[in-house]
């Protein structure tokens, strides 16, 4: 059972790193990639003022959500990492306690 928990902790740590090294930076990069797509009202032309207004609001909205998502992804990655550390420490403590009890009653470790 201990080996299974260790394997699951390894997978959880991998997922944690993915949130931190791939998801959060990817969201930031996606948000930054919207900047060149923000056109001025002059570039759209006065005839398309209504379309420009809707387009600009949509681009800003999407960019804002992506910018909110990056720190949330980092928080998730950090929380998963902390869970791995905590569960790993608990597992080590339980293994040590089990070994102590086994030694006390004369069972091999």
DRENKEMI-290087 format. One record per residue (C-alpha): residue number from 1; x, y, z. Coordinates in steps of 0.001 Angstrom, whole numbers, plus 524288, in hexadecimal, padded with zeros to 5 digits. Layout:
N
[NUM [X Y Z]]
...
//
This chain:
109
[1 [80000 80000 80000]]
[2 [80B1A 8094F 802F8]]
[3 [8106B 807AA 7F539]]
[4 [80320 80AFE 7EF82]]
[5 [80248 8175E 7F7A7]]
[6 [8100A 81B1C 7F36B]]
[7 [80C60 81932 7E524]]
[8 [80022 82166 7E6FA]]
[9 [80809 82C12 7EDA4]]
[10 [8118A 82BF7 7E238]]
[11 [80642 82DAC 7D8B8]]
[12 [8009A 83883 7E117]]
[13 [80DC4 83F63 7E138]]
[14 [80E7C 83E2B 7D267]]
[15 [800FA 84442 7D146]]
[16 [80534 84F10 7DA89]]
[17 [81106 8522F 7D21B]]
[18 [80884 85222 7C5E9]]
[19 [7FF9F 85C95 7CBAB]]
[20 [80B84 8649C 7CF6E]]
[21 [8141B 862E2 7C374]]
[22 [80A71 8610F 7B85E]]
[23 [7FCC9 865B8 7BB9A]]
[24 [7FFE1 8729A 7C27A]]
[25 [80A2A 876E1 7B886]]
[26 [80140 8729B 7AD70]]
[27 [7F641 87B0F 7B2A9]]
[28 [7FF83 886A4 7B3E8]]
[29 [80479 8848A 7A625]]
[30 [7F69F 88399 7A0DA]]
[31 [7F2FE 89033 7A7DA]]
[32 [7FEDE 8972C 7A251]]
[33 [7FBDB 8924D 794A5]]
[34 [7EF22 89A0C 794D9]]
[35 [7F63A 8A72B 79573]]
[36 [7F9BB 8A777 78703]]
[37 [7EB81 8A470 783D5]]
[38 [7E67F 8B0A0 78AA2]]
[39 [7E3D2 8BA16 77FA7]]
[40 [7E0A0 8C868 78124]]
[41 [7D3BF 8CE3D 77D18]]
[42 [7DACE 8D509 771E3]]
[43 [7DFDF 8C7FA 76CD1]]
[44 [7D1F7 8C2C2 76C7D]]
[45 [7CCA4 8CF0C 76665]]
[46 [7C100 8D71D 76A94]]
[47 [7B79D 8CED6 762C1]]
[48 [7BAE4 8C349 76B74]]
[49 [7BA81 8CA7B 77877]]
[50 [7B053 8C12C 77E24]]
[51 [7B82B 8B541 77A17]]
[52 [7C4B0 8BB4F 77F62]]
[53 [7BE4C 8BDEA 78C81]]
[54 [7B96A 8AFE3 78DE1]]
[55 [7C655 8AA6E 788E9]]
[56 [7CE52 8B2AB 79258]]
[57 [7C5DC 8AEDF 79DEE]]
[58 [7C6AD 8A075 79A5D]]
[59 [7D57F 8A0EB 798D2]]
[60 [7D70A 8A7DC 7A5DC]]
[61 [7CDC1 89E4E 7AC8D]]
[62 [7D500 89250 7A788]]
[63 [7E21F 89835 7AB03]]
[64 [7DD71 89B84 7B8B9]]
[65 [7D896 88DA1 7BAFE]]
[66 [7E573 887EC 7B631]]
[67 [7ECEC 89114 7BF1E]]
[68 [7E470 88CBE 7CA84]]
[69 [7E689 87E82 7C708]]
[70 [7F55F 87EC7 7C79C]]
[71 [7F676 881DC 7D632]]
[72 [7EB58 8785B 7D8FF]]
[73 [7F2D9 86DB1 7D1C2]]
[74 [7FEE2 870CD 7D9E2]]
[75 [7F6E7 87023 7E665]]
[76 [7F19F 862F1 7E23F]]
[77 [7FF34 85DE9 7DF0B]]
[78 [80469 862AE 7EC0F]]
[79 [7F8F8 85C9C 7F36C]]
[80 [7FB3B 84F89 7ECC6]]
[81 [809BB 85031 7EFF9]]
[82 [806A0 8531B 7FE35]]
[83 [7FD59 84774 7FE79]]
[84 [8084B 83ECB 7F954]]
[85 [8119E 843C6 803C6]]
[86 [80791 841F4 80EA3]]
[87 [80334 83470 80A5F]]
[88 [81155 83045 80864]]
[89 [814E4 834A8 8161F]]
[90 [80913 82D86 81BB6]]
[91 [80CD4 82149 8144D]]
[92 [81AA6 821F2 819A7]]
[93 [8159C 823D6 8278E]]
[94 [80C35 8186B 8263D]]
[95 [816D4 80FA8 820B0]]
[96 [81FE9 81323 82BF6]]
[97 [8152D 81097 835F8]]
[98 [811EF 80386 82FA6]]
[99 [8203A 7FF9C 82FB6]]
[100 [82158 80365 83E18]]
[101 [8157D 7FB44 841AA]]
[102 [81A8F 7EFD7 83995]]
[103 [827A1 7F0CF 8409F]]
[104 [8210F 7F150 84DDD]]
[105 [8197D 7E4DD 84B7F]]
[106 [824F6 7DE02 84518]]
[107 [820F0 7DE29 836CE]]
[108 [82AFD 7E0AF 82C33]]
[109 [82AB9 7EE58 8260E]]
//
